């Protein structure tokens, strides 16, 4: 296992948020390890592997076609990073049991990322699910 340099980490994180915002799930193959894990802590979701991660992105685009993420800060350490971000969009499709609301959302969150051999090995996203559901018109 080789270490991932700080410059590589910065590039990978920027590419991750660009893939989310530009709706380019195919970019996942280039930036994630084949056995990568993506964890949505607030949503209780844990997916394994590039294909499952791409499906996670596609699912977000299905309920919010204008979904975008803006990174607000990035801290890089040895084979890891932490980010703060804001995701925004309009919910035009159902999210789980919550029907389409037409409401816009602005969600602040943070992610912890780990890296292995020049790729993203794991992402754990943390955010306020109750606040998110309130914005969409659901209960919290």
Secondary structure, DSSP 8 states (H G I E B T S, - for coil): -----HHHHHHHHHHHHHHHHHT-GGGHHHHEEEEEEEEETTTTEEEESHHHHHHHHHHHHHH-TT-EEEEEEEEEETTEEEEEEEEEEE--S-BTTB-----EEEEEEEEEEEEETTEEEEEEEEE-HHHHHHHTT---
